[in-house]
């Protein structure tokens, strides 16, 4: 049994983001193999908190560049440490390695932030390199974090392949742990709300996630006018947590374009709409909104980047278009074609049940962690690049943190 510590920069919010749901799945996977689970976070109280206390998870408030964390980790003495995204590993990984060198260090990537940044830079006009991506500092920092970690959790098979082919990571340094749905998809789900009993389009996504915000502007400015031209009475309702003020001005009853804010019950939202729109122009990983759509029985229209995380699967239901005209045309076709709509819906149920069985993936993660624990020394010796990135000459974050810590502890006095 492990003494598990999770280190994060935000508290998990499963009712606000796919990442929050994924973190709760990770906690569920760890509970049967953990003697204790502690969750240490740098942020204050969140707007949509999960009751970790009810799960037996002990919460701790921590700060970056603060020696109090060293005392905490000495007291907890974990033998399994999960870093929620590479920024947490950058800030706290070296402290864990110094104080608890035998602890297994696992990076929960959520998606490849560097790959997402590459797509964002490409969209703004940067050229791709010969390998098909835009090099950026986020990518380099994230890859360094992955190499320093004993094991990294990757949410899509596409990203598993990308890391092995482009970053030359070994398969035993990675574990495929995708987004999962709360329960098995069922053909009977929302049966009372079939094609004729649904109307309108829907879009979902946390507004703190840059690809979602860009997708809303893309929909409003370039796609929605084309949809309304073909279907003047069309309406779309957009749901998501943390809606900024500048987005609220896009709300327009005249255009049938409604910004609804946070949805307390996503099932009810999906139960009434006919088509989910996901016009993502950049991003990475597996799209939780598409997973939810398939498990809840609502067909979707998305882009190549939206489908990227499913690209290794031949039997995934897909309706993909990238340019505004093709996207609008496909959305209207799906909206009016009952037979195609039902086929897409049923294939979604089958796909989720076949590839994203929750208990299967929770069990595989437990087995993967226990397998690493049994071979820890041998696997660490084989990770030469990891030791290179942990070398003191490459640990600028560590020494900057120590300098800030000392500066905060002994402020420089001003002479009068």
C-alpha positions as a LaTeX table, in Angstrom:
\begin{tabular}{lrrr}
\hline
Residue & $x$ (\AA) & $y$ (\AA) & $z$ (\AA) \\
\hline
Unk1 & 0.00 & 0.00 & 0.00 \\
Unk2 & 1.28 & 3.44 & $-0.94$ \\
Unk3 & 1.39 & 6.67 & 1.03 \\
Unk4 & 0.20 & 8.85 & $-1.83$ \\
Unk5 & 0.64 & 12.59 & $-2.22$ \\
Unk6 & $-0.94$ & 14.58 & $-5.07$ \\
Unk7 & 0.52 & 18.03 & $-5.76$ \\
Unk8 & $-1.59$ & 20.41 & $-7.84$ \\
Unk9 & $-1.95$ & 24.07 & $-8.74$ \\
Unk10 & $-5.78$ & 23.89 & $-8.79$ \\
Unk11 & $-8.38$ & 21.91 & $-6.85$ \\
Unk12 & $-10.28$ & 19.30 & $-8.88$ \\
Unk13 & $-13.63$ & 20.53 & $-10.24$ \\
Unk14 & $-15.34$ & 17.61 & $-12.00$ \\
Unk15 & $-18.48$ & 19.70 & $-12.54$ \\
Unk16 & $-16.50$ & 22.38 & $-14.35$ \\
Unk17 & $-13.89$ & 20.63 & $-16.50$ \\
Unk18 & $-12.87$ & 17.31 & $-18.03$ \\
Unk19 & $-9.51$ & 17.70 & $-16.26$ \\
Unk20 & $-11.32$ & 17.82 & $-12.92$ \\
Unk21 & $-13.19$ & 14.62 & $-13.74$ \\
Unk22 & $-9.95$ & 12.98 & $-14.83$ \\
Unk23 & $-8.30$ & 13.87 & $-11.52$ \\
Unk24 & $-11.18$ & 12.28 & $-9.62$ \\
Unk25 & $-10.78$ & 9.14 & $-11.75$ \\
Unk26 & $-7.11$ & 9.14 & $-10.84$ \\
Unk27 & $-7.97$ & 9.40 & $-7.15$ \\
Unk28 & $-10.46$ & 6.53 & $-7.51$ \\
Unk29 & $-7.73$ & 4.44 & $-9.13$ \\
Unk30 & $-5.32$ & 5.16 & $-6.28$ \\
Unk31 & $-7.64$ & 4.59 & $-3.33$ \\
Unk32 & $-7.52$ & 0.75 & $-3.31$ \\
Unk33 & $-3.70$ & 0.74 & $-3.40$ \\
Unk34 & $-3.11$ & 3.64 & $-1.02$ \\
Unk35 & $-2.81$ & 3.57 & 2.74 \\
Unk36 & $-3.32$ & 7.35 & 2.74 \\
Unk37 & $-3.98$ & 10.00 & 0.08 \\
Unk38 & $-3.02$ & 13.63 & 0.67 \\
Unk39 & $-3.84$ & 16.42 & $-1.79$ \\
Unk40 & $-1.66$ & 19.54 & $-1.62$ \\
Unk41 & $-2.70$ & 22.55 & $-3.68$ \\
Unk42 & $-1.33$ & 26.07 & $-4.22$ \\
Unk43 & $-4.66$ & 27.74 & $-5.03$ \\
Unk44 & $-7.37$ & 29.04 & $-2.73$ \\
Unk45 & $-10.94$ & 27.69 & $-2.49$ \\
Unk46 & $-12.54$ & 26.98 & $-5.86$ \\
Unk47 & $-15.97$ & 27.89 & $-7.21$ \\
Unk48 & $-17.08$ & 24.31 & $-7.96$ \\
Unk49 & $-15.29$ & 22.18 & $-5.32$ \\
Unk50 & $-15.38$ & 18.42 & $-4.97$ \\
Unk51 & $-15.81$ & 16.98 & $-1.47$ \\
Unk52 & $-12.41$ & 15.33 & $-1.07$ \\
Unk53 & $-12.94$ & 14.95 & 2.68 \\
Unk54 & $-15.78$ & 12.53 & 2.01 \\
Unk55 & $-13.34$ & 10.33 & 0.07 \\
Unk56 & $-10.85$ & 10.23 & 2.91 \\
Unk57 & $-8.44$ & 12.53 & 1.07 \\
Unk58 & $-6.59$ & 14.93 & 3.37 \\
Unk59 & $-6.23$ & 18.46 & 1.97 \\
Unk60 & $-3.24$ & 20.76 & 2.42 \\
Unk61 & $-2.67$ & 24.35 & 1.35 \\
Unk62 & 0.86 & 24.94 & 0.04 \\
Unk63 & 2.82 & 27.74 & $-1.58$ \\
Unk64 & 5.58 & 27.84 & $-4.16$ \\
Unk65 & 9.04 & 28.95 & $-3.08$ \\
Unk66 & 8.21 & 28.08 & 0.52 \\
Unk67 & 10.31 & 25.88 & 2.81 \\
Unk68 & 7.18 & 24.91 & 4.76 \\
Unk69 & 6.51 & 22.43 & 1.95 \\
Unk70 & 9.73 & 20.65 & 2.89 \\
Unk71 & 8.47 & 20.18 & 6.44 \\
Unk72 & 5.12 & 18.91 & 5.13 \\
Unk73 & 6.64 & 16.31 & 2.85 \\
Unk74 & 9.07 & 15.15 & 5.54 \\
Unk75 & 6.10 & 14.62 & 7.83 \\
Unk76 & 3.99 & 12.83 & 5.19 \\
Unk77 & 6.94 & 10.79 & 3.90 \\
Unk78 & 5.10 & 9.66 & 0.72 \\
Unk79 & 6.32 & 6.81 & $-1.42$ \\
Unk80 & 4.10 & 7.79 & $-4.38$ \\
Unk81 & 3.84 & 11.41 & $-5.55$ \\
Unk82 & 1.58 & 12.60 & $-8.37$ \\
Unk83 & 2.26 & 15.98 & $-9.98$ \\
Unk84 & $-0.82$ & 17.43 & $-11.64$ \\
Unk85 & 0.66 & 18.89 & $-14.84$ \\
Unk86 & 4.23 & 19.81 & $-15.57$ \\
Unk87 & 4.12 & 23.21 & $-13.84$ \\
Unk88 & 3.58 & 21.47 & $-10.50$ \\
Unk89 & 6.53 & 19.16 & $-11.20$ \\
Unk90 & 8.74 & 22.14 & $-12.06$ \\
Unk91 & 7.94 & 23.85 & $-8.77$ \\
Unk92 & 7.93 & 20.88 & $-6.41$ \\
Unk93 & 9.59 & 17.93 & $-8.16$ \\
Unk94 & 13.11 & 18.83 & $-7.07$ \\
Unk95 & 11.99 & 19.20 & $-3.46$ \\
Unk96 & 10.38 & 15.75 & $-3.55$ \\
Unk97 & 13.49 & 14.24 & $-5.15$ \\
Unk98 & 15.76 & 15.83 & $-2.52$ \\
Unk99 & 13.69 & 14.91 & 0.54 \\
Unk100 & 12.02 & 11.64 & $-0.56$ \\
Unk101 & 14.35 & 10.26 & $-3.26$ \\
Unk102 & 12.79 & 6.79 & $-3.11$ \\
Unk103 & 9.25 & 8.07 & $-3.77$ \\
Unk104 & 7.87 & 7.21 & $-7.20$ \\
Unk105 & 7.26 & 10.45 & $-9.10$ \\
Unk106 & 4.37 & 10.40 & $-11.58$ \\
Unk107 & 3.40 & 13.27 & $-13.89$ \\
Unk108 & $-0.27$ & 13.65 & $-14.78$ \\
Unk109 & $-0.01$ & 15.54 & $-18.09$ \\
Unk110 & $-3.78$ & 15.96 & $-18.81$ \\
Unk111 & $-2.78$ & 16.82 & $-22.36$ \\
Unk112 & 0.48 & 17.88 & $-23.96$ \\
Unk113 & 0.55 & 21.60 & $-23.26$ \\
Unk114 & 3.51 & 22.08 & $-25.60$ \\
Unk115 & 1.65 & 20.46 & $-28.47$ \\
Unk116 & $-1.38$ & 22.64 & $-27.75$ \\
Unk117 & 0.86 & 25.72 & $-27.71$ \\
Unk118 & 2.35 & 24.65 & $-31.05$ \\
Unk119 & $-1.10$ & 24.59 & $-32.66$ \\
Unk120 & $-1.94$ & 27.98 & $-31.15$ \\
Unk121 & 1.27 & 29.47 & $-32.57$ \\
Unk122 & 0.56 & 27.88 & $-35.95$ \\
Unk123 & $-2.89$ & 29.48 & $-35.95$ \\
Unk124 & $-1.30$ & 32.88 & $-35.34$ \\
Unk125 & 1.02 & 32.49 & $-38.33$ \\
Unk126 & 4.15 & 30.70 & $-37.11$ \\
Unk127 & 5.72 & 28.19 & $-39.47$ \\
Unk128 & 5.88 & 24.47 & $-38.73$ \\
Unk129 & 9.26 & 22.78 & $-38.56$ \\
Unk130 & 10.15 & 19.71 & $-40.62$ \\
Unk131 & 8.53 & 17.45 & $-38.01$ \\
Unk132 & 5.18 & 19.22 & $-38.30$ \\
Unk133 & 5.05 & 21.32 & $-35.14$ \\
Unk134 & 6.15 & 24.73 & $-33.86$ \\
Unk135 & 8.93 & 24.49 & $-31.30$ \\
Unk136 & 8.18 & 26.48 & $-28.15$ \\
Unk137 & 9.42 & 26.89 & $-24.59$ \\
Unk138 & 6.31 & 25.26 & $-23.12$ \\
Unk139 & 7.04 & 22.13 & $-25.14$ \\
Unk140 & 10.67 & 22.03 & $-24.00$ \\
Unk141 & 9.77 & 22.57 & $-20.34$ \\
Unk142 & 7.06 & 19.92 & $-20.46$ \\
Unk143 & 9.31 & 17.35 & $-22.14$ \\
Unk144 & 12.01 & 17.99 & $-19.54$ \\
Unk145 & 9.41 & 17.37 & $-16.84$ \\
Unk146 & 8.33 & 14.12 & $-18.49$ \\
Unk147 & 11.94 & 12.92 & $-18.68$ \\
Unk148 & 12.53 & 13.79 & $-15.01$ \\
Unk149 & 9.46 & 11.82 & $-13.91$ \\
Unk150 & 9.44 & 8.10 & $-13.33$ \\
Unk151 & 6.16 & 7.68 & $-15.19$ \\
Unk152 & 3.86 & 10.04 & $-17.10$ \\
Unk153 & 0.13 & 9.60 & $-17.60$ \\
Unk154 & $-0.94$ & 10.33 & $-21.18$ \\
Unk155 & $-4.60$ & 10.75 & $-22.15$ \\
Unk156 & $-4.55$ & 9.88 & $-25.85$ \\
Unk157 & $-2.93$ & 7.21 & $-28.00$ \\
Unk158 & $-2.00$ & 9.93 & $-30.49$ \\
Unk159 & 0.11 & 11.63 & $-27.80$ \\
Unk160 & 1.61 & 8.29 & $-26.74$ \\
Unk161 & 2.78 & 7.80 & $-30.33$ \\
Unk162 & 3.94 & 11.42 & $-30.67$ \\
Unk163 & 6.10 & 11.26 & $-27.55$ \\
Unk164 & 7.75 & 8.03 & $-28.66$ \\
Unk165 & 8.35 & 9.10 & $-32.25$ \\
Unk166 & 9.29 & 12.79 & $-31.77$ \\
Unk167 & 10.67 & 12.95 & $-28.23$ \\
Unk168 & 12.16 & 9.44 & $-28.30$ \\
Unk169 & 10.62 & 8.52 & $-24.97$ \\
Unk170 & 10.53 & 4.85 & $-24.05$ \\
Unk171 & 7.17 & 3.14 & $-23.73$ \\
Unk172 & 7.93 & 2.16 & $-20.13$ \\
Unk173 & 8.11 & 5.86 & $-19.22$ \\
Unk174 & 4.50 & 6.41 & $-20.32$ \\
Unk175 & 1.12 & 5.05 & $-19.28$ \\
Unk176 & $-2.05$ & 5.50 & $-21.31$ \\
Unk177 & $-4.76$ & 6.77 & $-18.94$ \\
Unk178 & $-7.51$ & 8.41 & $-21.01$ \\
Unk179 & $-10.48$ & 10.49 & $-20.03$ \\
Unk180 & $-13.26$ & 8.21 & $-18.84$ \\
Unk181 & $-17.02$ & 8.54 & $-18.58$ \\
Unk182 & $-18.87$ & 8.31 & $-15.29$ \\
Unk183 & $-20.71$ & 5.16 & $-16.31$ \\
Unk184 & $-21.14$ & 2.88 & $-19.30$ \\
Unk185 & $-22.95$ & 4.36 & $-22.25$ \\
Unk186 & $-26.33$ & 2.79 & $-22.89$ \\
Unk187 & $-28.61$ & 2.80 & $-25.89$ \\
Unk188 & $-31.46$ & 3.39 & $-23.48$ \\
Unk189 & $-29.97$ & 6.59 & $-22.11$ \\
Unk190 & $-32.11$ & 9.61 & $-22.98$ \\
Unk191 & $-34.36$ & 7.30 & $-25.03$ \\
Unk192 & $-37.31$ & 9.59 & $-24.38$ \\
Unk193 & $-35.48$ & 12.41 & $-26.13$ \\
Unk194 & $-34.77$ & 11.02 & $-29.57$ \\
Unk195 & $-34.38$ & 12.97 & $-32.81$ \\
Unk196 & $-37.86$ & 14.50 & $-33.10$ \\
Unk197 & $-37.94$ & 15.49 & $-29.43$ \\
Unk198 & $-34.73$ & 17.50 & $-29.57$ \\
Unk199 & $-33.93$ & 20.87 & $-31.06$ \\
Unk200 & $-31.10$ & 23.35 & $-31.32$ \\
Unk201 & $-27.34$ & 23.14 & $-31.09$ \\
Unk202 & $-25.20$ & 23.11 & $-27.97$ \\
Unk203 & $-21.57$ & 23.85 & $-27.18$ \\
Unk204 & $-19.75$ & 23.18 & $-23.90$ \\
Unk205 & $-16.33$ & 23.94 & $-22.45$ \\
Unk206 & $-14.54$ & 25.58 & $-19.55$ \\
Unk207 & $-13.92$ & 29.23 & $-20.42$ \\
Unk208 & $-10.49$ & 29.18 & $-18.75$ \\
Unk209 & $-9.31$ & 26.87 & $-21.53$ \\
Unk210 & $-7.95$ & 28.95 & $-24.43$ \\
Unk211 & $-9.02$ & 26.53 & $-27.22$ \\
Unk212 & $-12.62$ & 26.72 & $-26.00$ \\
Unk213 & $-12.65$ & 30.52 & $-26.00$ \\
Unk214 & $-11.16$ & 30.62 & $-29.49$ \\
Unk215 & $-13.77$ & 28.10 & $-30.67$ \\
Unk216 & $-16.61$ & 30.34 & $-29.44$ \\
Unk217 & $-15.28$ & 33.33 & $-31.38$ \\
Unk218 & $-14.71$ & 31.12 & $-34.44$ \\
Unk219 & $-18.29$ & 29.86 & $-34.21$ \\
Unk220 & $-19.82$ & 33.30 & $-33.68$ \\
Unk221 & $-17.83$ & 35.20 & $-36.32$ \\
Unk222 & $-17.34$ & 32.68 & $-39.12$ \\
Unk223 & $-19.58$ & 29.62 & $-38.76$ \\
Unk224 & $-22.82$ & 30.74 & $-37.13$ \\
Unk225 & $-23.74$ & 33.33 & $-39.80$ \\
Unk226 & $-23.53$ & 30.53 & $-42.39$ \\
Unk227 & $-25.67$ & 28.20 & $-40.28$ \\
Unk228 & $-28.28$ & 30.92 & $-39.78$ \\
Unk229 & $-28.31$ & 31.60 & $-43.50$ \\
Unk230 & $-29.21$ & 27.96 & $-44.14$ \\
Unk231 & $-31.44$ & 27.66 & $-41.06$ \\
Unk232 & $-32.75$ & 31.12 & $-40.02$ \\
Unk233 & $-34.40$ & 29.80 & $-36.86$ \\
Unk234 & $-31.32$ & 27.91 & $-35.62$ \\
Unk235 & $-30.26$ & 28.44 & $-32.01$ \\
Unk236 & $-27.13$ & 27.50 & $-30.11$ \\
Unk237 & $-26.64$ & 27.51 & $-26.34$ \\
Unk238 & $-23.12$ & 27.65 & $-24.96$ \\
Unk239 & $-22.37$ & 26.34 & $-21.47$ \\
Unk240 & $-19.21$ & 26.49 & $-19.40$ \\
Unk241 & $-17.69$ & 27.51 & $-16.09$ \\
Unk242 & $-15.81$ & 30.77 & $-15.53$ \\
Unk243 & $-17.36$ & 32.81 & $-18.33$ \\
Unk244 & $-15.43$ & 36.11 & $-18.68$ \\
Unk245 & $-17.22$ & 39.42 & $-19.13$ \\
Unk246 & $-15.87$ & 39.97 & $-22.64$ \\
Unk247 & $-17.63$ & 36.81 & $-23.86$ \\
Unk248 & $-21.03$ & 37.79 & $-22.48$ \\
Unk249 & $-21.30$ & 40.52 & $-25.12$ \\
Unk250 & $-21.53$ & 37.78 & $-27.78$ \\
Unk251 & $-24.95$ & 36.77 & $-26.44$ \\
Unk252 & $-27.60$ & 37.69 & $-29.01$ \\
Unk253 & $-31.25$ & 36.67 & $-28.94$ \\
Unk254 & $-31.64$ & 38.11 & $-32.44$ \\
Unk255 & $-28.98$ & 35.75 & $-33.77$ \\
Unk256 & $-30.07$ & 32.76 & $-31.69$ \\
Unk257 & $-26.66$ & 32.76 & $-29.98$ \\
Unk258 & $-26.95$ & 32.28 & $-26.21$ \\
Unk259 & $-24.16$ & 32.31 & $-23.60$ \\
Unk260 & $-25.62$ & 30.29 & $-20.72$ \\
Unk261 & $-22.73$ & 29.98 & $-18.24$ \\
Unk262 & $-22.11$ & 27.04 & $-15.95$ \\
Unk263 & $-24.37$ & 23.98 & $-16.35$ \\
Unk264 & $-25.28$ & 22.28 & $-13.08$ \\
Unk265 & $-26.55$ & 19.19 & $-14.89$ \\
Unk266 & $-24.87$ & 18.34 & $-18.18$ \\
Unk267 & $-27.23$ & 15.42 & $-18.81$ \\
Unk268 & $-30.21$ & 17.77 & $-18.95$ \\
Unk269 & $-28.36$ & 20.02 & $-21.40$ \\
Unk270 & $-27.56$ & 17.09 & $-23.69$ \\
Unk271 & $-31.04$ & 15.67 & $-23.26$ \\
Unk272 & $-32.67$ & 18.59 & $-25.09$ \\
Unk273 & $-30.17$ & 19.56 & $-27.81$ \\
Unk274 & $-29.87$ & 17.74 & $-31.12$ \\
Unk275 & $-26.23$ & 18.41 & $-32.12$ \\
Unk276 & $-23.06$ & 19.30 & $-30.19$ \\
Unk277 & $-20.74$ & 21.74 & $-31.95$ \\
Unk278 & $-16.99$ & 21.66 & $-31.20$ \\
Unk279 & $-15.19$ & 23.90 & $-33.75$ \\
Unk280 & $-11.73$ & 23.67 & $-32.13$ \\
Unk281 & $-8.92$ & 25.28 & $-34.11$ \\
Unk282 & $-6.11$ & 24.17 & $-31.79$ \\
Unk283 & $-5.58$ & 22.00 & $-28.75$ \\
Unk284 & $-4.26$ & 18.60 & $-27.80$ \\
Unk285 & $-5.28$ & 15.47 & $-25.96$ \\
Unk286 & $-8.66$ & 13.79 & $-25.74$ \\
Unk287 & $-11.75$ & 15.98 & $-25.81$ \\
Unk288 & $-13.95$ & 15.47 & $-22.78$ \\
Unk289 & $-16.87$ & 17.21 & $-24.47$ \\
Unk290 & $-16.88$ & 14.57 & $-27.23$ \\
Unk291 & $-16.58$ & 11.74 & $-24.70$ \\
Unk292 & $-19.55$ & 13.17 & $-22.82$ \\
Unk293 & $-21.53$ & 13.60 & $-26.04$ \\
Unk294 & $-21.02$ & 9.98 & $-27.07$ \\
Unk295 & $-21.83$ & 8.60 & $-23.62$ \\
Unk296 & $-24.97$ & 10.77 & $-23.39$ \\
Unk297 & $-26.19$ & 10.00 & $-26.92$ \\
Unk298 & $-25.85$ & 13.33 & $-28.72$ \\
Unk299 & $-24.06$ & 13.40 & $-32.12$ \\
Unk300 & $-21.38$ & 16.03 & $-32.68$ \\
Unk301 & $-19.65$ & 17.99 & $-35.40$ \\
Unk302 & $-16.01$ & 18.88 & $-34.77$ \\
Unk303 & $-12.66$ & 19.59 & $-36.44$ \\
Unk304 & $-9.52$ & 17.60 & $-37.15$ \\
Unk305 & $-7.99$ & 18.80 & $-33.87$ \\
Unk306 & $-11.17$ & 17.90 & $-32.03$ \\
Unk307 & $-10.93$ & 14.33 & $-33.33$ \\
Unk308 & $-7.15$ & 14.00 & $-32.99$ \\
Unk309 & $-7.26$ & 12.05 & $-29.74$ \\
Unk310 & $-9.50$ & 9.46 & $-31.41$ \\
Unk311 & $-7.48$ & 9.24 & $-34.64$ \\
Unk312 & $-6.07$ & 5.79 & $-33.81$ \\
Unk313 & $-9.57$ & 4.29 & $-33.72$ \\
Unk314 & $-11.25$ & 3.25 & $-36.96$ \\
Unk315 & $-14.75$ & 2.77 & $-35.55$ \\
Unk316 & $-15.22$ & 6.15 & $-33.87$ \\
Unk317 & $-18.29$ & 8.07 & $-35.09$ \\
Unk318 & $-17.06$ & 11.21 & $-36.78$ \\
Unk319 & $-18.42$ & 14.31 & $-38.46$ \\
Unk320 & $-15.36$ & 16.44 & $-39.18$ \\
Unk321 & $-14.88$ & 19.72 & $-41.05$ \\
Unk322 & $-12.28$ & 22.44 & $-40.62$ \\
Unk323 & $-13.27$ & 25.42 & $-42.76$ \\
Unk324 & $-16.35$ & 27.48 & $-41.80$ \\
Unk325 & $-18.38$ & 26.64 & $-44.91$ \\
Unk326 & $-17.87$ & 22.89 & $-44.64$ \\
Unk327 & $-18.49$ & 22.94 & $-40.89$ \\
Unk328 & $-21.77$ & 24.84 & $-41.24$ \\
Unk329 & $-22.96$ & 22.59 & $-44.08$ \\
Unk330 & $-22.14$ & 19.43 & $-42.14$ \\
Unk331 & $-23.86$ & 20.74 & $-39.01$ \\
Unk332 & $-27.09$ & 21.43 & $-40.92$ \\
Unk333 & $-26.95$ & 18.05 & $-42.67$ \\
Unk334 & $-26.55$ & 16.25 & $-39.34$ \\
Unk335 & $-29.31$ & 18.38 & $-37.82$ \\
Unk336 & $-31.90$ & 17.32 & $-40.42$ \\
Unk337 & $-30.87$ & 13.73 & $-41.24$ \\
Unk338 & $-32.61$ & 11.53 & $-38.66$ \\
Unk339 & $-31.12$ & 8.29 & $-39.99$ \\
Unk340 & $-27.57$ & 9.60 & $-39.97$ \\
Unk341 & $-28.16$ & 11.15 & $-36.54$ \\
Unk342 & $-29.31$ & 7.83 & $-35.05$ \\
Unk343 & $-26.42$ & 5.91 & $-36.61$ \\
Unk344 & $-23.91$ & 8.38 & $-35.17$ \\
Unk345 & $-25.58$ & 8.14 & $-31.76$ \\
Unk346 & $-25.52$ & 4.33 & $-31.63$ \\
Unk347 & $-21.91$ & 4.14 & $-32.81$ \\
Unk348 & $-20.99$ & 6.55 & $-30.03$ \\
Unk349 & $-22.47$ & 4.25 & $-27.39$ \\
Unk350 & $-20.59$ & 1.27 & $-28.84$ \\
Unk351 & $-17.33$ & 3.17 & $-29.08$ \\
Unk352 & $-17.35$ & 4.39 & $-25.47$ \\
Unk353 & $-18.22$ & 0.95 & $-24.11$ \\
Unk354 & $-15.55$ & $-0.76$ & $-26.20$ \\
Unk355 & $-12.54$ & 1.47 & $-25.57$ \\
Unk356 & $-13.19$ & 3.51 & $-22.44$ \\
Unk357 & $-14.46$ & 1.04 & $-19.86$ \\
Unk358 & $-13.83$ & 2.83 & $-16.60$ \\
Unk359 & $-12.96$ & $-0.13$ & $-14.37$ \\
Unk360 & $-10.62$ & $-1.61$ & $-16.98$ \\
Unk361 & $-8.55$ & 1.57 & $-17.15$ \\
Unk362 & $-8.53$ & 2.08 & $-13.37$ \\
Unk363 & $-7.24$ & $-1.48$ & $-12.93$ \\
Unk364 & $-4.61$ & $-1.05$ & $-15.66$ \\
Unk365 & $-3.32$ & 2.11 & $-13.99$ \\
Unk366 & $-3.01$ & 0.38 & $-10.63$ \\
Unk367 & $-1.15$ & $-2.49$ & $-12.29$ \\
Unk368 & 1.13 & $-0.07$ & $-14.15$ \\
Unk369 & 2.11 & 1.75 & $-10.96$ \\
Unk370 & 2.69 & $-1.48$ & $-9.05$ \\
Unk371 & 4.72 & $-2.84$ & $-11.96$ \\
Unk372 & 6.96 & 0.23 & $-11.90$ \\
Unk373 & 7.36 & $-0.05$ & $-8.13$ \\
Unk374 & 8.64 & $-3.60$ & $-8.58$ \\
Unk375 & 11.25 & $-2.52$ & $-11.13$ \\
Unk376 & 11.93 & 1.02 & $-9.90$ \\
Unk377 & 15.70 & 0.84 & $-9.60$ \\
Unk378 & 16.24 & $-0.86$ & $-12.96$ \\
Unk379 & 13.87 & 1.50 & $-14.77$ \\
Unk380 & 15.47 & 4.56 & $-13.20$ \\
Unk381 & 18.92 & 3.38 & $-14.26$ \\
Unk382 & 17.61 & 3.06 & $-17.81$ \\
Unk383 & 16.31 & 6.64 & $-17.85$ \\
Unk384 & 19.63 & 8.35 & $-18.60$ \\
Unk385 & 18.03 & 11.52 & $-19.96$ \\
Unk386 & 15.99 & 11.82 & $-16.79$ \\
Unk387 & 19.18 & 11.98 & $-14.73$ \\
Unk388 & 20.58 & 14.55 & $-17.18$ \\
Unk389 & 17.56 & 16.83 & $-16.70$ \\
Unk390 & 17.80 & 16.39 & $-12.93$ \\
Unk391 & 21.45 & 17.50 & $-12.95$ \\
Unk392 & 22.05 & 20.69 & $-10.98$ \\
Unk393 & 23.32 & 22.58 & $-14.04$ \\
Unk394 & 19.88 & 22.25 & $-15.65$ \\
Unk395 & 17.77 & 23.05 & $-12.59$ \\
Unk396 & 17.22 & 26.78 & $-13.00$ \\
Unk397 & 13.73 & 26.48 & $-11.47$ \\
Unk398 & 15.17 & 24.92 & $-8.32$ \\
Unk399 & 17.78 & 27.59 & $-7.73$ \\
Unk400 & 15.48 & 30.46 & $-8.63$ \\
Unk401 & 13.00 & 29.04 & $-6.10$ \\
Unk402 & 15.71 & 28.83 & $-3.44$ \\
Unk403 & 16.72 & 32.43 & $-4.13$ \\
Unk404 & 13.11 & 33.66 & $-3.85$ \\
Unk405 & 12.63 & 31.60 & $-0.69$ \\
Unk406 & 15.70 & 33.17 & 0.91 \\
Unk407 & 14.74 & 36.64 & $-0.29$ \\
Unk408 & 11.28 & 36.27 & 1.29 \\
Unk409 & 12.78 & 34.95 & 4.52 \\
Unk410 & 15.33 & 37.75 & 4.98 \\
Unk411 & 14.12 & 40.93 & 3.26 \\
Unk412 & 16.84 & 43.36 & 2.27 \\
Unk413 & 16.67 & 46.35 & 4.61 \\
Unk414 & 16.76 & 49.80 & 3.09 \\
Unk415 & 19.27 & 52.32 & 4.37 \\
Unk416 & 17.98 & 55.68 & 5.52 \\
\hline
\end{tabular}
